[in-house]
């Protein structure tokens, strides 16, 4: 079965399209990033499929802050089309290794088409609408919290000025009050969304039974579980999940002379990885909990505390996936703490 690899460089207003054919990347054209142009792109790609005798299509795009989402969903709904959204960092390293130096929209589209043909990137699949909406609500909430922290720092700095301007300080306080109100509204919207989708609310309760998982992180973990289930059709293995998030071990050895301290790969979603780490940090403080027992056992085997803590974060991730996949509460008798 022949596959037509199509690379698309995405911007706010335009899509640059190229395809890989007979060991050569060919630029197809620049199109508007709107629904009307999507139909034109479909006709162009179908025409190229006939010319090349391709029976399926692989669309390769880089995530660009959401501008790729409309066409990604549109392409995913086309018959015999696959959609891939590879990590831009990996594409950049690959292009550098291939000796590609120029960077223009056209060049990037050709590079993505070439990358798709040579590297066979992982498929992308959209989340269910209610989970996508939950992710959007959580993103808004975290954005408001981040801005609030920054504004509070500016307010404290303004108060410590030798000659503060009263009106400027007042504006900071008003902004802080506004952001606090927005945070409350965002939290209310999340609660209402959960009430409107009881299955999400029930899944949240199940994840809260996992040691180390609390109210602060549980919904972020829930979205992560849905994303992994969508990507793997519910058949993803725990080891692959830890690698996907970047919590997998990364030894550094070569020959007989190079022995550097091992770490983790640090690939994937860094903020989410930090949440699992912080959950482990809080979870190991419990007395005789499964997580604290696991952590103390590693430390008792002379493992460095940081290594044991990362292992505990990895354990929380695996437990969450098992609870989510089986749709049953955490039960210590079902898990092997020695692993």
C-alpha positions in Angstrom: 0.0 0.0 0.0 1.5 3.3 -1.1 1.2 6.3 1.2 1.4 10.0 0.2 3.3 11.9 2.8 2.1 15.5 3.0 4.0 18.1 5.1 2.1 21.3 6.2 3.7 24.3 7.8 1.1 26.0 9.9 0.8 29.7 10.7 -2.1 31.8 12.0 -3.4 32.7 8.5 -1.9 30.2 6.1 -0.9 26.6 5.4 2.1 25.8 3.3 1.7 22.4 1.7 4.3 20.0 0.3 4.4 16.3 -0.5 7.1 13.6 -0.8 7.2 11.8 -4.1 9.9 9.6 -5.7 12.6 10.6 -3.1 11.9 14.3 -3.6 9.9 16.9 -1.6 7.7 19.0 -3.9 6.0 22.2 -2.7 2.3 22.2 -3.5 1.3 25.8 -2.6 0.2 28.2 0.1 -3.4 28.2 1.3 -5.5 30.1 3.7 -6.0 28.5 7.2 -9.8 28.4 6.9 -12.5 25.9 6.1 -12.9 27.0 2.5 -9.2 26.4 1.7 -9.4 23.0 3.5 -11.6 21.8 0.7 -9.2 23.0 -1.9 -6.3 21.2 -0.1 -8.3 18.0 -0.1 -8.9 18.2 -3.9 -5.2 18.9 -4.4 -4.1 15.9 -2.3 -6.6 13.6 -3.9 -5.3 14.6 -7.3 -1.7 13.8 -6.2 -2.9 10.5 -4.9 -4.1 9.6 -8.3 -0.9 10.7 -9.9 1.3 8.7 -7.5 -1.1 5.7 -7.1 -1.2 6.4 -3.4 -4.0 4.6 -1.5 -3.7 6.6 1.8 -2.4 9.9 3.1 -0.2 10.9 6.0 -0.5 14.5 7.1 2.5 15.8 9.1 2.3 19.1 10.9 4.1 20.7 13.9 2.0 21.9 16.9 1.9 25.7 16.7 -0.1 26.9 19.7 -3.4 25.7 18.5 -3.4 27.1 14.9 -3.0 23.5 13.6 -6.1 22.2 15.5 -8.8 23.0 12.9 -7.1 21.4 10.0 -5.9 18.5 12.2 -9.5 17.6 13.2 -10.6 18.2 9.6 -7.9 15.9 8.2 -8.6 13.2 10.8 -12.2 12.9 9.6 -11.1 12.2 6.0 -11.1 8.6 4.9 -7.7 6.9 4.6 -6.0 9.9 6.1 -3.6 9.8 9.0 -2.5 12.8 11.1 0.8 13.2 12.8 1.9 16.1 15.1 5.5 15.3 15.9 7.5 17.2 18.5 9.1 20.2 16.8 12.3 19.5 18.7 12.7 16.1 17.1 12.0 17.4 13.6 14.6 20.1 14.2 17.3 17.6 15.2 16.4 15.3 12.3 16.6 18.2 9.8 19.9 19.3 11.2 21.2 15.7 10.9 20.0 15.7 7.3 22.0 18.8 6.5 18.9 21.0 6.1 19.9 24.6 7.1 17.5 26.9 5.4 14.3 27.8 7.2 11.3 29.2 5.4 7.7 28.2 5.3 8.1 26.4 2.0 11.3 24.7 3.3 9.6 23.6 6.5 6.7 22.1 4.6 9.1 20.1 2.5 11.0 19.0 5.5 7.9 17.8 7.3 6.9 15.8 4.2 10.4 14.2 4.1 10.3 13.6 7.8 7.0 11.8 7.5 8.3 9.5 4.8 11.5 8.6 6.6 10.6 8.5 10.3 7.0 7.1 10.4 5.9 9.4 13.3 3.3 8.5 15.8 -0.3 9.1 14.8 -2.4 11.8 16.4 -6.0 11.3 17.5 -8.3 14.0 19.0 -9.6 13.7 22.5 -13.3 13.4 23.0 -15.0 16.9 23.1 -15.7 16.8 26.8 -12.1 16.0 27.6 -10.8 18.7 25.2 -13.1 21.2 26.9 -11.8 20.1 30.3 -8.2 20.5 29.1 -9.1 24.0 27.9 -10.7 25.0 31.3 -7.6 23.7 33.1 -5.3 25.6 30.8 -7.3 28.8 31.5 -7.2 28.2 35.2 -3.4 27.7 35.2 -2.9 30.8 33.1 -4.9 32.9 35.5 -2.9 31.5 38.4 0.4 32.2 36.7 -0.6 35.8 35.9 -1.8 36.3 39.5 1.5 35.2 40.9 3.3 37.7 38.6 1.0 40.5 39.5 1.3 39.9 43.2 5.1 40.0 42.8 4.8 43.4 41.0 2.5 44.7 43.7 4.9 43.8 46.5 7.7 45.3 44.5 5.7 48.5 44.0 5.0 48.7 47.7 8.7 48.6 48.5 9.6 51.5 46.2 11.1 54.5 48.0 8.5 56.8 46.4 5.6 54.6 45.3 2.8 56.2 43.3 -0.5 55.6 44.9 -2.5 55.2 41.7 -0.1 52.7 40.4 -0.3 50.6 43.6 -4.1 50.8 43.4 -4.1 49.5 39.8 -2.1 46.5 40.9 -4.6 45.7 43.6 -7.5 46.1 41.2 -5.8 43.7 38.8 -5.2 41.2 41.6 -8.8 41.4 42.6 -9.9 40.8 39.0 -7.7 37.8 38.5 -8.9 36.2 41.8 -12.4 36.6 40.6 -11.5 35.0 37.2 -9.9 32.1 39.1 -13.1 31.5 41.1 -15.2 31.6 37.9 -12.8 29.2 36.2 -13.0 26.8 39.1 -16.8 27.1 39.1 -16.8 26.3 35.3 -14.7 23.2 35.9 -17.1 22.0 38.7 -20.1 22.6 36.4 -18.4 20.7 33.6 -17.8 17.7 35.8 -21.4 17.8 36.9 -22.5 17.9 33.3 -20.3 14.8 32.5 -20.8 12.3 35.3 -18.3 9.8 33.9 -15.5 12.3 34.2 -16.6 13.0 37.8 -16.5 9.3 38.6 -13.1 8.9 36.9 -11.8 11.7 39.1 -13.0 10.0 42.2 -11.2 6.8 41.2 -7.9 8.6 40.5 -8.1 10.2 43.9 -7.8 6.7 45.5 -4.3 6.5 44.1 -1.7 7.4 46.8 -0.1 10.8 46.2 -2.9 12.0 43.9 -4.8 15.0 45.3 -7.3 17.6 44.3 -4.6 20.0 42.9 -3.4 17.6 40.2 -6.1 14.9 39.7 -7.9 16.6 36.8 -4.6 17.1 35.0 -3.8 13.4 35.5 -7.3 12.5 34.2 -6.8 14.4 30.9 -3.4 12.7 30.6 -5.0 9.3 31.0 -7.6 10.0 28.4 -4.9 11.2 26.0 -2.9 8.1 26.4 -5.9 5.9 26.0 -6.8 7.8 22.8 -3.3 7.4 21.4 -3.0 3.7 22.2 -6.7 2.6 21.8 -6.6 1.7 25.5 -3.8 -0.9 25.0 -0.8 1.2 26.0 1.7 -0.4 28.2 2.9 1.2 31.5 6.6 1.3 30.3 5.6 3.1 27.1 3.5 5.6 29.2 6.5 6.5 31.4 8.6 7.0 28.2 5.8 9.2 26.7 5.9 11.4 29.8 9.7 11.4 30.1 10.0 9.6 33.4 11.8 6.6 31.9 15.4 5.9 33.0 18.2 7.3 30.8 21.6 5.6 31.6 24.7 7.2 30.2 27.4 4.6 29.6 29.8 4.1 26.7 32.7 1.6 26.6 34.7 1.2 29.8 35.6 4.8 30.6 32.4 6.8 30.3 30.1 6.5 33.3 27.9 9.4 34.0 25.1 9.6 36.5 21.9 8.2 35.1 18.8 10.3 34.9 15.4 10.4 33.1 14.8 11.2 29.5 12.8 14.4 30.3 10.8 14.1 27.1 7.1 14.9 26.8 5.1 17.3 28.8 7.4 19.0 31.3 4.7 20.7 33.5 2.8 17.5 33.8 5.9 15.6 34.7 6.6 18.1 37.4 3.1 17.5 38.8 3.8 13.8 39.2 7.1 14.6 40.9 5.4 17.0 43.3 2.7 14.5 44.0 5.4 12.0 44.9 7.1 14.5 47.1 3.8 14.9 49.1 2.8 11.3 48.9 5.9 9.8 50.5 5.3 11.9 53.7 2.3 9.7 54.7 2.8 7.1 57.3 2.8 3.5 56.1 1.1 4.3 52.8 1.9 2.2 49.8 3.9 5.0 48.3 5.9 5.8 51.4 6.6 2.1 51.9 7.8 1.9 48.3 10.0 5.0 48.7 11.5 3.8 52.0 12.3 0.4 50.5 14.3 2.0 47.7 16.1 4.3 50.1 16.8 1.3 52.4 18.5 -0.3 49.4 20.9 2.6 49.2 19.2 4.3 46.3 19.7 8.1 46.3 16.7 9.9 47.6 16.2 11.8 44.4 16.2 8.5 42.4 13.7 7.0 44.8 11.5 10.1 44.5 11.5 9.9 40.7 10.7 6.2 41.0 7.8 7.1 43.3 6.5 9.6 40.7 6.7 6.9 38.0 4.8 4.5 40.4 2.0 7.1 40.7 1.8 7.4 36.9 1.5 3.6 36.5 -1.0 3.3 39.3 -3.1 6.0 37.7 -3.1 4.3 34.4 -4.1 0.9 35.9 -6.9 2.4 37.9 -8.1 4.4 34.9 -7.9 1.5 32.5 -9.6 -1.0 34.8 -12.1 1.6 36.1 -11.7 0.3 39.6 -10.4 2.0 42.8 -6.8 1.6 43.9 -6.2 -1.6 45.9 -2.8 -2.2 47.2 -3.2 -6.0 46.9 -3.4 -5.7 43.1 -0.1 -3.9 42.8 3.4 -5.2 43.3 5.3 -2.6 45.3 8.6 -4.3 44.6 8.5 -3.4 41.0 
